[in-house]
Every structure is written in structure tokens, then in C-alpha cells.
């Protein structure tokens, strides 16, 4: 058996595979010996390439319920999560099942799963957990979507709005149809969770309330959640734009209002769009402000004509001021990116730019000179001896693994 794995065509495929992990190799070997001892190498390679059968075997036959519940709860989070947050969610899930939620059981589950199905990573701001590799999340996606009771209990015990948002994102993504159907069947629980958690602090939601409102309205539009629409629309009372941090969040939430067919949203749509346009065009004094506003209004798709006109006028004014400054020669502190954008707009808009802007030619000449004098970084290539060292390290890795597993 050692001879089989010692061939470079085999061990390099193993150690360089993105799913490579010593415990995965050990589990694959154990499964291979039980099923087909004559084809161990292919079993290991197949499990690395498509490890679904391996995860299914572990979940169905090797894990205790507490560990499975950790994997289920972790699925509702996007990416990594702190151990404290996951533990809180695990307790809540166990409570819905009327199961023991002793801390010892949670820690034991983590010990069982670590380095096989979950990764535990200490960072400066805490200890974080995540699935060990993407194939495990893919398997858990299928596992969760296929169990009505599991989805029901996850929704009933949800502790963060971001978890509902993540489930919704997964349901609308690749192979999400079955999970979307589960959420639709449990729309009452989805609605209750959104209303309960909408205004609660969530460390995974770093934006203002507009992100939550956007997700909630999109879910409501598909699942017809009247109660959620009422909660969200209350956030648009008065001068709601004063609470906005990010322009793109504002655009997203106004778009969500625009597509929502609920009577309350339809009645308030024009006022909300007008307030959003006022906020986006409030300061157009710089090139960055004006062009960003133009882009965001275009993305909005339903911007008032007056707002688009104001932005276009501001851009034309800024271009004229810049070209006038070039009439008397070169300038200092030039923003070359902005100058190039201005020249592109002029070229697209005017057949004879020089007749409109006397400083145009000087600006273009300076821009071309700047481009020609830029230092171009050289391509960085690995030296051949470095590649040789990499392959040698890989060979040592596979030999150590085989020795550890005592393969004969």
C-alpha cells in the first residue's frame, strides 16, 4: 500500500488538493478498507474531489446528536462565528428540542468536530469557528434543506437577524430551491423571527438599519409578510436619511421599497425616493461626490429628473473649471484618475473638444506624458529551485501522513 501512495502522480494529487486534511485522509482510508480494500487509492482521491459520501457517513453513523446540532446551527451563519455566539445559538436550538444544553456537551461536540468538519481559529478579537472546507457547507445545505423539522426548529430558535438573512441568501443561490420551499412553508416563523430581531444588535451586521430593511423587504415581497412590511416602513418616518451611513445601503433599500407591492410601500414610495435623491445630491462640490451621485442615481433606476439634471450640471461645471485651469499651463497636485475620467467624458460628448475647452489639449498632453512615465512593476516569477523545494516539502508531508497512519 505504501508503494501505491509513494508515486508522485498520486501523492501530489492528494497533498495539493484544496480539501486535503490528514483526518479526511484517515476517515477515507477507514471507509475504503471497510468497503473496497482493493481500491483504497481511488477512494481517497474520490473523497477529496467529492467528499459528500464521506460527510454523510460521518454525520449519519459517527456523530452524536450534540455535534450534529453544532453543524446545523453553524450552517445558519455566514462564514466564521465566535465560539460564544455559536454556543448561544446552540443552546437556543437545543431548547426548542427540549434537549440537554450543558456546556460540557457543547465543548465535547467541538472536540469531536475540530479538524475534521470544523476549524477553530484564535484571533485577536476572539476564538472563531467555521466549516473546515466549503464541501462540508455544501453537504449541510442539502442535509438541512431535506428536513422540514430541522428548518422549523432552526427558525424557531434563531438568535440573530443575520442568520435569517444568510438562510435567505442560500435559498436564493445555487441549489437553493429546496431550502426556499422550506422557508416558504415556514413563513410564519420567518416573519416572527424578523420582527423579533429586526432592531436587535448583531455583531455580524456592521451596516446601519438599511441593510436589514433591504433583506426584510425582499423576503416579504416573495413570502407576502405583511407584518414585516409594517415594521420596516415605520423606519422611513420623518427624516430617515439622517440615520444613513453608506450611500449604497440607501440605494439598496430604496430599490427594495420600489419592488415591494404592499399597499403601505406603494403609498410611501414617491416620498422615500424624493428624500433619497435629495440626500444623494446634497453635496456635489467635488468630482468624487458628483460622479458617485450620478452612478448611484443610475443604479437606483427611479431617480427624479431634477436630481439627474442637477448632477449632470455639476459634472459639466467641474469639467469646465478643470479645463479652464489648464489654459495657463500645467497644474500642481493633479488627480490623474479624475482628469482621465473628465477627458473620457469630453471625448464622448464633443467632436471638437478644443473649440469648447481651450485647455483641453494641454490637459491631454500632460495626461499622456504621465501615463508614459509610470513605472511598470516587473512580473514576479518563482525560481525553479523554489518550485523544487515545494515539491520536496509535499513529498515529506505525504510520507509523514502515511507513517502516522501506519499504512502497509
C-alpha positions in Angstrom: 0.0 0.0 0.0 2.8 2.4 0.8 4.1 1.8 -2.8 0.8 2.9 -4.2 0.8 6.2 -2.3 4.5 6.9 -2.9 4.0 7.5 -6.6 4.3 11.3 -7.4 1.2 11.1 -9.6 -0.8 10.0 -6.5 0.6 11.9 -3.5 0.8 15.2 -5.3 -2.8 15.0 -6.3 -3.6 14.3 -2.6 -1.4 16.9 -0.8 -2.1 19.7 -3.3 -5.9 19.2 -3.3 -7.8 22.1 -1.7 -9.8 19.6 0.5 -6.6 18.0 1.8 -6.6 17.2 5.5 -4.9 14.4 7.5 -8.1 13.5 9.2 -10.0 13.4 6.0 -7.4 11.0 4.6 -7.7 8.9 7.7 -11.5 8.8 7.5 -11.3 7.9 3.8 -8.9 5.1 4.5 -11.1 3.7 7.1 -14.1 3.9 4.8 -12.2 2.4 1.9 -10.9 -0.6 3.9 -14.5 -1.3 5.0 -16.0 -1.1 1.5 -13.3 -2.0 -1.0 -9.8 -2.6 0.3 -8.5 -3.2 -3.3 -9.3 0.3 -4.4 -8.1 2.5 -1.5 -6.2 5.0 -3.6 -9.2 5.8 -5.8 -11.4 6.0 -2.8 -9.2 8.6 -1.1 -8.9 10.6 -4.3 -12.6 10.5 -5.0 -13.4 11.6 -1.4 -11.1 14.5 -1.8 -12.7 15.5 -5.1 -16.3 14.9 -4.0 -16.4 14.3 -0.2 -20.2 14.2 0.1 -20.2 10.4 0.8 -17.6 10.9 3.5 -19.5 13.7 5.3 -22.7 11.7 5.0 -21.1 8.6 6.6 -19.7 10.7 9.5 -22.9 12.6 10.2 -25.2 9.5 9.9 -23.0 6.9 11.7 -20.3 8.5 13.8 -21.5 11.8 15.3 -23.6 12.2 18.5 -26.7 14.5 18.3 -24.9 17.4 20.1 -22.2 17.5 17.4 -24.8 17.3 14.6 -26.7 20.2 16.2 -23.5 22.3 16.2 -23.1 21.7 12.4 -26.8 22.6 11.9 -26.6 25.8 13.8 -23.3 26.8 12.2 -25.0 26.5 8.8 -27.2 29.4 9.6 -24.2 31.7 9.9 -22.3 33.2 7.0 -18.6 32.3 7.3 -17.0 32.2 10.7 -18.6 33.0 14.0 -17.3 33.5 17.5 -17.5 30.5 19.9 -19.7 32.5 22.3 -22.2 33.4 19.6 -22.3 29.8 18.3 -22.8 28.4 21.8 -25.7 30.8 22.4 -27.3 29.7 19.2 -26.7 26.0 20.1 -28.4 26.5 23.5 -31.4 28.1 21.8 -31.7 25.2 19.3 -31.4 22.6 22.0 -34.1 24.3 24.0 -36.6 24.1 21.1 -35.9 20.3 21.0 -36.2 20.1 24.8 -32.7 18.6 24.9 -29.8 18.9 27.4 -27.8 22.1 26.8 -25.0 21.5 29.3 -21.8 23.4 28.4 -19.9 20.2 28.7 -21.9 18.7 25.8 -21.1 21.7 23.6 -17.4 21.5 24.3 -17.3 17.8 23.7 -19.0 18.3 20.4 -16.4 20.8 19.4 -13.6 18.4 20.3 -15.2 15.8 18.1 -15.7 18.0 15.1 -12.4 20.0 15.2 -10.0 19.5 12.3 -12.5 17.2 10.5 -15.7 19.1 10.0 -15.0 22.5 11.7 -12.0 24.7 12.0 -11.3 26.6 15.3 -9.2 29.7 14.8 -8.0 32.0 17.6 -7.8 35.7 16.6 -7.1 38.9 18.4 -10.8 39.5 18.9 -11.8 36.1 20.0 -12.0 32.4 19.0 -13.8 31.8 15.7 -15.4 28.6 14.2 -16.2 27.7 10.6 -16.7 24.7 8.5 -13.4 23.1 7.7 -13.9 23.5 3.9 -16.7 24.5 1.5 -17.7 20.9 0.7 -19.0 20.5 4.3 -21.2 23.6 3.9 -22.5 22.2 0.6 -23.3 18.9 2.3 -25.1 20.6 5.2 -27.0 22.7 2.7 -28.5 19.5 1.2 -29.0 18.0 4.7 -30.9 21.0 6.1 -33.0 21.6 3.0 -34.2 18.0 3.1 -35.5 18.1 6.6 -38.7 20.1 7.3 -38.5 19.7 11.1 -34.8 20.9 11.2 -35.6 24.1 9.3 -38.6 24.7 11.6 -36.5 24.3 14.7 -33.7 26.5 13.3 -36.2 29.3 12.5 -37.9 29.0 15.9 -34.6 29.3 17.8 -32.9 31.9 15.6 -30.9 34.4 17.7 -29.6 36.9 15.1 -31.3 38.7 12.1 -28.1 38.0 10.1 -28.9 34.2 10.4 -32.3 34.7 8.7 -30.6 36.8 6.1 -28.0 34.1 5.5 -30.6 31.4 5.1 -32.5 33.6 2.7 -29.3 34.2 0.6 -28.6 30.5 0.5 -32.1 29.7 -0.5 -31.8 32.1 -3.5 -28.5 30.8 -4.5 -27.0 27.7 -6.1 -29.2 24.6 -5.5 -31.4 26.7 -3.2 -34.8 25.8 -4.5 -35.5 23.1 -1.8 -34.4 25.4 1.0 -36.5 28.2 -0.4 -39.5 25.9 -0.4 -38.8 25.1 3.3 -38.7 28.8 4.2 -42.0 29.4 2.3 -43.7 26.5 4.2 -42.4 28.1 7.5 -43.2 31.7 6.5 -44.9 32.4 9.8 -41.7 31.5 11.7 -39.6 33.6 9.2 -41.9 36.6 9.9 -41.8 36.2 13.7 -38.1 36.0 13.6 -37.6 39.1 11.5 -40.0 41.1 13.7 -38.4 39.9 16.9 -34.8 40.5 15.8 -35.1 43.5 13.4 -33.9 46.1 15.9 -31.5 43.9 18.0 -27.8 44.5 17.8 -26.0 42.0 15.6 -22.2 41.9 15.6 -22.3 40.4 12.1 -24.3 43.3 10.7 -21.8 46.2 10.5 -24.1 48.5 8.4 -26.9 50.7 9.6 -30.6 49.5 9.6 -31.0 49.9 5.9 -29.3 46.5 5.2 -31.7 44.8 7.5 -34.6 46.7 5.9 -33.5 45.7 2.4 -33.3 42.0 3.3 -36.6 42.1 5.2 -38.5 43.8 2.3 -37.1 41.4 -0.3 -38.1 38.4 1.9 -41.5 40.0 2.4 -42.1 40.6 -1.3 -41.6 36.9 -2.0 -43.3 35.4 1.1 -46.0 38.1 1.5 -45.2 39.0 5.1 -47.5 41.9 5.9 -46.3 42.3 9.5 -42.6 42.7 8.4 -43.5 45.3 5.8 -45.3 47.4 8.5 -42.2 47.2 10.8 -39.8 48.2 8.1 -41.9 51.0 6.7 -42.0 52.6 10.2 -38.3 53.2 9.8 -38.9 55.6 7.0 -40.9 58.0 9.1 -39.6 61.6 9.2 -36.1 62.5 8.1 -34.9 58.9 7.9 -31.9 59.7 5.7 -30.2 61.4 8.6 -29.5 57.9 10.0 -27.8 56.6 6.9 -24.1 55.8 6.9 -23.5 54.4 3.5 -24.9 55.7 0.1 -25.0 52.2 -1.4 -27.1 50.9 1.5 -29.5 53.7 0.8 -29.8 52.8 -2.8 -30.4 49.1 -2.0 -33.2 49.8 0.5 -35.0 52.3 -1.8 -34.8 49.7 -4.6 -36.4 47.2 -2.2 -39.2 49.6 -1.4 -39.7 50.2 -5.1 -40.3 46.5 -5.9 -42.5 45.9 -2.8 -46.1 45.6 -3.8 -47.6 46.1 -0.3 -50.0 49.0 -0.2 -48.0 50.8 2.5 -44.9 50.7 0.4 -46.7 51.8 -2.7 -48.2 54.8 -0.9 -44.9 55.9 0.6 -42.7 55.2 -2.4 -42.6 58.6 -4.0 -41.8 60.4 -0.8 -39.0 57.9 0.0 -37.4 58.2 -3.4 -37.5 62.0 -3.3 -35.8 62.1 0.2 -33.2 59.6 -1.1 -32.5 61.7 -4.2 -32.2 64.8 -2.0 -29.7 63.1 0.2 -27.6 61.7 -2.6 -27.4 65.1 -4.3 -26.9 67.2 -1.2 -23.2 67.8 -1.8 -21.9 67.8 -5.4 -18.9 70.1 -4.8 -16.2 67.6 -5.7 -15.7 65.3 -8.7 -15.9 62.2 -6.5 -19.2 63.4 -4.9 -20.7 64.3 -8.2 -19.7 61.1 -10.1 -20.7 58.9 -7.2 -24.1 60.5 -7.0 -24.6 60.0 -10.8 -23.6 56.3 -10.6 -25.9 55.7 -7.6 -28.9 57.5 -9.1 -28.4 55.4 -12.3 -28.4 52.3 -10.1 -31.5 53.5 -8.3 -33.3 53.4 -11.6 -36.2 55.5 -10.4 -34.5 58.8 -9.6 -36.4 62.1 -10.2 -35.5 64.0 -13.4 -34.5 67.1 -11.4 -31.9 65.0 -9.4 -30.3 63.6 -12.6 -30.2 67.1 -14.1 -28.5 68.6 -11.0 -25.8 66.0 -11.1 -25.2 66.4 -14.8 -24.9 70.2 -14.4 -22.4 69.8 -11.5 -20.2 67.4 -13.6 -20.2 69.8 -16.5 -19.3 72.6 -14.2 -16.4 70.7 -12.6 -15.1 69.7 -16.1 -15.2 73.3 -17.3 -13.3 74.5 -14.2 -10.6 71.9 -14.6 -10.1 72.7 -18.3 -10.0 76.4 -17.6 -7.2 75.8 -15.1 -5.1 74.2 -17.9 -5.3 77.2 -20.1 -2.4 78.8 -18.3 -0.1 75.7 -18.3 0.5 72.7 -16.1 -1.0 72.4 -12.6 0.1 71.0 -9.3 -1.5 68.3 -7.1 -3.2 66.7 -10.1 -5.6 63.9 -9.6 -4.8 61.9 -12.7 -7.6 59.4 -12.4 -10.2 62.2 -12.2 -8.5 64.1 -15.1 -8.7 60.9 -17.2 -12.4 60.5 -16.4 -13.0 64.1 -17.4 -11.2 63.7 -20.7 -13.2 60.5 -21.5 -16.4 62.3 -20.9 -15.3 65.2 -23.1 -14.2 62.9 -25.9 -17.6 61.1 -25.8 -19.6 64.3 -25.8 -17.8 66.7 -28.2 -16.5 66.2 -31.7 -14.0 69.1 -31.4 -13.1 69.5 -27.7 -10.6 72.2 -28.3 -13.3 74.6 -29.6 -15.2 74.2 -26.4 -12.3 73.9 -23.8 -9.2 75.9 -24.6 -7.2 74.0 -22.0 -8.2 70.6 -23.3 -5.0 69.9 -25.5 -2.7 70.8 -22.6 -4.6 68.6 -20.2 -4.4 65.6 -22.7 -0.7 66.1 -23.4 0.0 66.2 -19.6 -2.1 63.0 -19.1 -0.3 61.2 -21.9 3.1 62.2 -20.5 2.1 61.0 -17.1 1.0 57.6 -18.5 4.2 57.2 -20.4 6.4 57.9 -17.4 4.7 55.5 -15.0 6.9 52.7 -13.6 5.5 49.3 -14.6 6.3 46.6 -12.0 8.0 43.5 -13.3 6.3 40.2 -13.2 7.4 38.1 -10.2 8.2 34.5 -11.1 9.0 31.7 -8.8 12.6 30.5 -9.2 12.9 26.9 -10.4 14.7 25.9 -7.2 11.8 27.3 -5.1 9.4 25.0 -7.0 11.7 22.0 -6.5 11.7 22.8 -2.7 7.9 23.0 -2.7 7.6 19.5 -4.3 10.1 18.2 -1.8 8.1 19.5 1.1 5.0 17.9 -0.4 6.7 14.5 -0.6 7.8 14.8 3.0 4.2 15.7 4.0 2.7 12.6 2.4 5.4 10.3 3.8 4.7 11.7 7.3 1.0 11.1 6.9 1.5 7.6 5.7 3.8 6.9 8.6 1.3 8.3 11.0 -1.5 6.2 9.6 0.8 3.1 9.6 -0.1 2.2 6.0 1.4 -1.1 4.9 
